């Protein structure tokens, strides 16, 4: 046998042992990729939860500002007190009927309470909300208005998770009708 041929044979044997991946290397790679995918899926779930929370908070802010705007548009009428658990009042529809200031306040409060939550504790829609065609937009929503020393305080709360944990926003405005 030729001495160069034996060297080639040895080189080829060494080279063939280094080709391919071992089973351990493949399992480690799969484990790393799996952990990465689980991490990305976890981030996606947290992102969806935070987006829902932000959406509900923005909706609550819009609803709270809505009643404050209604109060500013009807400044000589007192809108307080309205308790969190109060049902929407039976009000005259001021779009189709002429209303005075107090009737307009009741109409505003009825529409506002319906936009927070249009169903009672038994999940039956309030008749007034159905007649106005308003569906509540906050899960487990409740809202209140109070007044102290010329400052109206509006609280809007909602169920922020499936367990029923409540979140709330509080808005305050000074009124000049005292």
C-alpha positions in Angstrom: 0.0 0.0 0.0 1.1 3.4 -0.9 1.9 5.7 2.2 -0.2 8.6 0.8 -3.2 6.3 0.3 -3.0 5.3 4.0 -3.0 9.0 5.0 -6.0 9.7 2.9 -7.8 6.8 4.5 -7.1 8.1 8.0 -8.2 11.6 7.0 -11.4 10.2 5.6 -12.1 8.2 8.7 -11.6 11.2 11.0 -13.7 13.4 8.7 -16.6 10.9 8.6 -16.9 10.9 12.4 -17.5 14.7 12.4 -20.4 14.7 9.9 -24.0 15.3 11.1 -25.5 16.1 14.5 -25.7 13.8 17.4 -29.1 13.1 19.0 -28.1 15.2 22.1 -27.4 18.2 19.9 -30.8 17.9 18.2 -32.6 17.6 21.5 -30.8 20.7 22.9 -31.7 22.7 19.8 -35.4 21.6 20.0 -35.4 22.5 23.7 -34.1 26.0 23.0 -36.5 26.6 20.2 -39.4 25.3 22.3 -38.5 27.6 25.2 -38.3 30.5 22.7 -41.7 29.7 21.2 -43.3 29.4 24.7 -41.8 32.8 25.6 -43.2 34.4 22.5 -46.7 32.9 23.2 -46.6 34.1 26.8 -45.8 37.6 25.6 -48.7 37.4 23.1 -51.1 36.5 25.9 -49.9 39.3 28.2 -50.1 41.7 25.2 -53.7 40.7 24.5 -54.6 41.2 28.2 -53.0 44.6 28.4 -54.8 45.7 25.1 -58.1 44.6 26.6 -57.4 46.5 29.8 -56.4 49.6 27.8 -59.6 49.4 25.7 -61.8 49.2 28.7 -60.0 52.0 30.5 -60.3 54.2 27.4 -64.0 53.3 27.1 -64.6 54.2 30.8 -62.8 57.6 30.3 -65.0 58.3 27.3 -68.1 57.5 29.2 -67.0 59.6 32.2 -66.2 62.5 30.1 -69.5 62.1 28.3 -71.5 62.8 31.5 -69.2 65.7 32.4 -69.9 67.3 29.0 -73.6 66.8 29.5 -73.4 68.4 32.9 -71.5 71.4 31.4 -74.1 71.7 28.7 -76.9 71.9 31.4 -75.1 73.9 34.1 -78.1 75.1 36.1 -79.2 71.6 36.9 -77.8 69.3 39.6 -76.9 65.8 38.4 -75.8 64.4 41.7 -76.3 62.2 43.6 -76.3 59.0 41.5 -75.2 55.8 43.2 -73.1 53.0 41.7 -75.9 50.5 42.0 -78.7 52.8 40.8 -80.6 51.6 37.7 -81.0 54.1 34.9 -84.0 56.3 35.7 -87.2 56.2 33.6 -86.8 59.3 31.6 -88.6 61.1 28.9 -86.9 60.8 25.5 -85.8 64.4 25.0 -85.0 63.8 21.3 -88.7 63.2 20.5 -90.2 65.3 23.3 -89.6 68.8 24.6 -87.8 68.7 28.0 -87.0 71.2 30.7 -83.6 71.3 32.5 -84.4 68.6 35.1 -86.0 66.3 32.5 -82.9 66.7 30.4 -80.7 65.8 33.3 -82.7 62.6 33.9 -82.5 61.8 30.2 -78.7 62.4 30.3 -78.3 60.2 33.4 -80.5 57.4 31.9 -78.5 57.4 28.7 -75.2 57.5 30.6 -76.1 54.7 32.9 -77.3 52.6 30.0 -74.0 53.2 28.2 -72.1 51.9 31.2 -74.2 48.8 31.8 -77.6 48.2 30.2 -78.4 45.0 32.1 -79.6 44.4 35.7 -78.0 42.0 38.1 -79.9 39.1 36.5 -78.4 40.1 33.1 -81.8 41.3 31.8 -81.7 44.5 29.8 -83.3 47.5 31.4 -86.4 48.6 29.5 -85.3 52.2 29.3 -82.0 51.1 27.7 -83.8 49.0 25.2 -86.1 51.8 24.3 -83.1 54.1 23.7 -81.3 51.4 21.7 -78.2 51.6 24.0 -76.1 48.6 24.9 -73.7 48.9 27.8 -70.0 48.6 26.9 -68.3 47.8 30.2 -68.4 44.3 31.6 -69.9 44.5 35.1 -70.0 48.3 34.7 -71.3 50.7 37.3 -71.1 54.5 37.6 -71.8 57.2 40.2 -72.0 61.0 40.5 -71.4 62.8 43.7 -71.0 66.5 44.6 -69.2 68.2 47.4 -68.2 71.8 47.7 -69.1 72.6 44.1 -67.0 69.7 42.7 -68.7 66.9 40.9 -67.0 63.5 41.1 -67.8 60.9 38.5 -66.7 57.3 39.1 -66.9 54.6 36.4 -65.9 51.0 37.3 -65.9 47.8 35.5 -64.8 44.1 35.9 -61.2 44.0 34.6 -60.8 40.3 34.5 -62.8 37.1 34.5 -62.6 36.7 38.3 -64.5 39.9 38.7 -61.7 42.2 39.9 -62.9 45.7 39.6 -61.0 48.6 38.1 -62.2 52.2 38.2 -61.5 55.7 37.1 -62.5 58.9 38.9 -63.0 62.2 37.2 -63.7 65.5 39.0 -64.8 68.9 37.7 -65.7 72.1 39.4 -69.1 73.5 38.6 -70.2 77.1 39.0 -73.9 76.5 39.7 -73.6 76.8 43.5 
